[in-house]
């Protein structure tokens, strides 16, 4: 089975690396950014092109959501399976007479961070059972967690991921701004962050909540508000209000 990966960003790089690491041949990696494609090609020994898209049985489109539709038009082969890796788009966004699907890896990807691909869940959606088996077999060579998912379910998977990952990371970034302003090494907070994340492997997040809001400690809440301004103050108030509502506090 000939597989082509389209894209040169974080998802494309990690999927290509996962495939090569598990002896899954990649016929080509295709995209616009020649510099990034060259890096992937050199490291993983995969042919690349910015002009000629190779024939394949399976195409994996690993580009930004805004680009998926346009990129999908480049595939003219009618007898192939095309999958995007978006968490929010329908498979029908793909524009071609080929068979359409989604191949969604639930993870945050950065080229500078190594990952254990066996732990990454993959969510598969196809038009027929044969294609589902093809993509499931492919994902199962990489990951221990592969399951079927409709677009409706995948939308909520992606939404949950934004809360659990993107929003949390933004709060880490805001926390580092405060520690940097006060010349407090952010490394001092890493054990706290690690324990917070590790704890929810064992305890339901609702049961793990601590802090002044759940204690309804008005004195501390007001003190913190005096130390903040503008956007950070609004985030602080919004988060504390949400905590109080979740636990039915006054």
N, C-alpha and C positions, 0 to 999 in steps of 0.2 A: 504493500500500500504506500503510495507516494503522498507525502504530507508537505505542505508549504505553509510557512508562518508569514503573515503579512503584518509588518510593524517593526519598529526599532526602539520602542520605549521599554519601560520596566517590565510589563507583562510579557511582551514578546521575548525579551532577553531571558527571563526566568523560565518561561515555557520551553524555549529552545535548550536551555541548560538542563532542565529536568528531563527532556526527551533524550538528549545525548547521554546524560548520566545513566539512563536506564536502557541504553542500546536501542532507542527508537530512532530510525533514520529520518532525517529532515532533508528533503530534496533541495529546498531553497528557503532563504529568508529574504523577503521583498519589502521595499519601502522607499521613502523619499530621502531620508537622512543618510547620505552615503557614509559620513564619518562614523555614525553609530553602527550602521550595518557592517562596516569594515571591522570594527572592534569585536562585534559578535562573531563574525566570520573567522577572524584570526584566532579568537579564543576557543571556539567550538568546532572549527573546521567545517563550516557549513557554507556552501556557495551562496552568494548574494547578488541581487541586482536592483537597480533603481529604474530600469526601463522595461525589461522583458520578464513578464510573469510566466513562470514555468507551468507546464501541465501537471495536474495532480489529481489524486482521488479525493483528498481532503484538504481544504483550505481553512486555516484558523486566522480570523481577523482580530488582531490585537492592537487596535488603535483607539483614540478617544471616541466617546459616544458621538460627538458632533461629526466625526469623519467616517463612521461605519457605513452609512448609506452610500456616500460617494465612492468609497473604496470598493464596496461590494459590486459596483457596476463594472469594475475592471475585469471581473471574472466572467469569461464568455463561454467556458466549457459547460455544457448542459448536463453532462453525465458525471457529476461530482457532488460532493457534500461540502457545504460551506457553513461554518459556525463562527459566530462572534463570541467574544469573551465578556460582554457587558452584563452587569447585574440588573440593569433597568430597562433595556431595550427589548422589544418583541423580536422574535426570529423573522417576522414578516418585514422588518426594516431592510432586510437584505434584498437587493434589487437584481434579480436574475432568474433564469428558468431552471436553475439547479435546485437541489434539495437543500432546505434551510434548517438551521439548528442553532442552539446556543451551548456554549461550553464554558461555564462560569466558575473560575477558581475563587473561593472565598478567602482572600488574604490581602494584606497590604504589601505591595512590592516596591523595593528600592534596590537599585543595581548594586549598591555598596554593601547590602546586607545579605548574608547567606541564609538559606531557609532549609528546613527539613520538609521536603516536598511530600513525604509520606503522610504528613499530618494535615495537609491542605485539603479541605472538602471541595469536591467538584460537583456541580449541579448541571445535569444534562436535560435538554429538551430537544426533541426531534419531531419529524413529521410521520415517521413510521418505525416499527419495531426493529427492522434491520439496521437502520442508521443509529438507533439508540444503542444497539449492541456494539456497533463499530466504535462509537465514542466512549461507551462505558469500558470496553476492552482497552481502549487507548488510555483513558484516565486511570484505570486500575493498575496499569504498569507503573504509574507514578505515585498514586495515592492509595491509602487504605480506606478512604472515605469518599465513596462515589454514590450519588443518588439521583433519581429522576426528580424534576421540578417543573411545574408549569410556570408560565410567565407571571401569573398572578401571585404565586408563592414566591417566586424569585424577587419580585418587587419588594416584598416585605423582608426577605433575606438581606437585600441590599440596604434597605432603610435601617434595619437593625445594625448592620455593619457600620453605617455612618455614625450612629449613636455610640456604638461600642468602641470604635476605632478613631474615626476622623475628629469627632467632637472631643473625645478624651485627649487625643494628641494635641489639639488646640489648647486645651486647658493646661497641659504640660508646658506648652510654649508660653502661655500667659504667666504660669508659675515661675518659669525661668526668667521672664522679664522682671518680675518683682525681686527675685533673688539676685539678679545681676545688678539692679539698681541699688540694692542694699549691700552689694559686695559680699554676698553669702555664696560660697561655692554650691552650685546646683547638685554636685555629686553627693552632698550631704543628704539630699532628699531621695536619692535612688533606693536606699533600703526601704524607705516608707512606700515608695511607688511599687517596688518589687513585692512587698508584703501585701499591699492592696490588691494587686493582680493575682498573686498566688492564693490569697484567701478565697476568692470566688471560685477556685477549683474545688473547694471543699464546702463552702457555705453559700447559700442562696444570696445574691446581691442585696436583696431587701433586708436580710438578717445581718448582713455584714456592715450596714451603714453606721458610721460614727460621726462625730463632729458637733459643733454648736447648734446647728439647725435642728437636728433630731433630739438634742437635749433641751431645745427651746431656750437656749441661754441668750437672752436678749442683750445682756451687758456685753458679751463678746461679739455678738453680731453687730451691735452699734459701734463698738470700737473698731472692728474691721472696716466698716463702711466709712469711718472717718479717715482711714488710711488710703482709701481708693478714690478714684475719680473717673469720670467719663465712661468709656466702654467697659473697663474692668469692674467698675462699680455696678453697672447694669447687669453684667454677667453674674456677679456675686449675689445680687438681690434676686435675680431670676432663678438661679440654682437653689438658693435657700428656700424660696417660695415653693418651688417644685418639690423639694424634700418634705416640707411641712404638709403639703397637700397629700403626698403619697402616704404619710403616716398620720393623717387627720389631726394635725396639730393646729392650735389657734394662731 
